[in-house]
Amino acid sequence: MATLTANQRRAQGDAAEQKFRNWLDRCILPHMYVEQSPLTVPKGLKGEIKRPDFLVGIPTIGTLAFDVKAKTVYDNAIIIDAYERRTFMNFETFFNMTVWYVCFPPEAPNTCHLFLNSELATLPVVERRGHASIAVPLKQAVTADPRRDFMAVLLAAISLR
């Protein structure tokens, strides 16, 4: 497998975010993109908190946070940075809001994998290419087709927990 350039990875990530935005729009769910510039994090929390990509309003339930990624599946697992998990845990604590990962494999256009950030705390941290990482087994994620109704997918993900 060829190594992607930073621009190619960024383009894949942008495409995944657009796919998620289109999914929410099609399902008529209120959502907000969270601006990602460094100016939106207080100085005392820089490096200690990570912002999700989207806040989604779930009618009569509340707001959930989603971090959208373009992630290739390796050995039936999705690799997540351990530092990112920790900084999302801080976000969850400070904002009392659940963070979900939504991963779109670039090689599978009608597939996404959803899982909770909090569930990563039960998985071992391993060194991978010089970074502390967590391999999330696909069996711990809910695999869905983004052409389906988002709320049906989310409820299936919640009911399996």
Secondary structure per residue as TSV (DSSP state, phi and psi in degrees):
chain	resnum	aa	ss	phi	psi
A	1	M	-	360.0	130.7
A	2	A	-	-73.7	144.3
A	3	T	-	-78.3	134.0
A	4	L	-	-86.0	149.0
A	5	T	-	-77.4	166.4
A	6	A	H	-59.9	-39.3
A	7	N	H	-65.7	-39.2
A	8	Q	H	-66.6	-41.7
A	9	R	H	-63.2	-41.9
A	10	R	H	-62.7	-42.2
A	11	A	H	-63.9	-40.4
A	12	Q	H	-63.4	-42.4
A	13	G	H	-63.8	-42.6
A	14	D	H	-61.8	-41.0
A	15	A	H	-64.5	-40.0
A	16	A	H	-64.3	-43.3
A	17	E	H	-62.7	-40.1
A	18	Q	H	-66.0	-38.5
A	19	K	H	-62.6	-42.5
A	20	F	H	-65.1	-45.6
A	21	R	H	-58.0	-44.9
A	22	N	H	-62.7	-38.9
A	23	W	H	-61.4	-47.7
A	24	L	H	-65.2	-41.7
A	25	D	H	-60.3	-46.7
A	26	R	H	-60.8	-34.4
A	27	C	T	-89.7	2.1
A	28	I	T	54.4	50.6
A	29	L	-	-105.2	133.3
A	30	P	-	-67.9	134.2
A	31	H	E	-152.2	157.9
A	32	M	E	-134.0	134.3
A	33	Y	E	-79.8	135.8
A	34	V	-	-94.3	117.0
A	35	E	-	-59.7	135.2
A	36	Q	-	-106.5	10.8
A	37	S	-	-70.5	153.9
A	38	P	G	-62.1	-19.6
A	39	L	G	-69.4	-13.2
A	40	T	G	-93.9	10.7
A	41	V	S	-118.7	129.6
A	42	P	-	-58.1	145.1
A	43	K	G	-52.3	-42.9
A	44	G	G	-68.1	-13.9
A	45	L	G	-111.9	4.0
A	46	K	T	-58.5	130.0
A	47	G	T	82.2	-5.7
A	48	E	T	-112.1	-10.1
A	49	I	-	-141.3	141.9
A	50	K	-	-121.6	140.3
A	51	R	-	-90.0	141.2
A	52	P	-	-73.8	171.9
A	53	D	S	-82.4	-35.1
A	54	F	E	-137.0	145.4
A	55	L	E	-109.1	129.8
A	56	V	E	-121.5	126.5
A	57	G	E	-84.9	119.8
A	58	I	E	-102.1	109.3
A	59	P	T	-50.5	134.4
A	60	T	T	66.2	-1.3
A	61	I	T	-110.6	-53.2
A	62	G	E	139.2	-158.6
A	63	T	E	-104.0	135.5
A	64	L	E	-119.5	150.6
A	65	A	E	-105.3	142.1
A	66	F	E	-131.4	131.1
A	67	D	E	-108.4	121.3
A	68	V	E	-101.9	134.5
A	69	K	E	-137.8	151.0
A	70	A	E	-98.2	109.5
A	71	K	-	-131.0	125.5
A	72	T	-	-78.2	142.6
A	73	V	-	-88.0	127.7
A	74	Y	B	-118.8	123.7
A	75	D	T	49.9	46.3
A	76	N	T	59.0	34.8
A	77	A	E	-146.5	156.0
A	78	I	E	-109.8	130.6
A	79	I	E	-93.2	125.1
A	80	I	E	-120.8	139.9
A	81	D	E	-69.4	129.7
A	82	A	H	-64.1	-35.2
A	83	Y	H	-61.7	-42.0
A	84	E	H	-62.6	-43.0
A	85	R	H	-57.7	-45.3
A	86	R	H	-63.5	-43.1
A	87	T	H	-72.1	-27.9
A	88	F	H	-72.7	-33.8
A	89	M	H	-59.7	-40.7
A	90	N	H	-63.0	-43.5
A	91	F	H	-57.0	-46.7
A	92	E	H	-59.6	-40.2
A	93	T	H	-68.3	-48.7
A	94	F	H	-67.6	-35.2
A	95	F	H	-106.9	-0.8
A	96	N	T	49.7	50.8
A	97	M	-	-139.2	135.1
A	98	T	-	-76.1	137.9
A	99	V	E	-109.0	126.9
A	100	W	E	-108.6	142.2
A	101	Y	E	-93.2	137.9
A	102	V	E	-124.4	108.5
A	103	C	E	-111.3	123.2
A	104	F	E	-105.4	111.9
A	105	P	-	-68.1	123.6
A	106	P	T	-56.6	-28.4
A	107	E	T	-85.9	-2.7
A	108	A	-	-131.0	87.7
A	109	P	T	-62.5	-23.4
A	110	N	T	-111.8	34.2
A	111	T	-	-133.4	141.0
A	112	C	E	-143.8	156.7
A	113	H	E	-123.1	128.4
A	114	L	E	-115.3	137.9
A	115	F	E	-158.6	157.2
A	116	L	E	-84.8	140.3
A	117	N	G	-60.4	-40.1
A	118	S	G	-60.9	-27.5
A	119	E	G	-72.2	-17.6
A	120	L	G	-70.5	-20.2
A	121	A	G	-63.4	-21.0
A	122	T	G	-88.8	-6.5
A	123	L	S	-98.8	147.6
A	124	P	-	-70.4	146.6
A	125	V	E	-92.8	129.2
A	126	V	E	-127.1	155.1
A	127	E	E	-82.4	126.4
A	128	R	E	-139.6	114.7
A	129	R	T	53.3	40.1
A	130	G	T	80.2	8.0
A	131	H	E	-125.8	142.7
A	132	A	E	-71.9	122.9
A	133	S	E	-135.4	163.9
A	134	I	E	-127.3	126.3
A	135	A	E	-93.2	114.6
A	136	V	E	-94.1	109.9
A	137	P	E	-62.0	138.4
A	138	L	G	-57.0	-28.5
A	139	K	G	-66.9	-16.4
A	140	Q	G	-93.3	-5.9
A	141	A	S	-104.5	158.2
A	142	V	E	-95.4	122.3
A	143	T	E	-94.8	130.5
A	144	A	E	-139.7	163.0
A	145	D	-	-101.9	118.2
A	146	P	T	-67.8	-0.6
A	147	R	T	-83.1	-11.8
A	148	R	S	-80.6	173.7
A	149	D	-	-70.3	130.4
A	150	F	H	-60.5	-44.4
A	151	M	H	-63.2	-36.6
A	152	A	H	-63.8	-41.7
A	153	V	H	-64.9	-46.3
A	154	L	H	-62.8	-44.1
A	155	L	H	-63.8	-37.5
A	156	A	H	-63.2	-40.5
A	157	A	H	-64.7	-40.1
A	158	I	H	-70.4	-41.9
A	159	S	H	-69.1	-19.6
A	160	L	T	-87.9	-1.3
A	161	R	-	-87.9	360.0
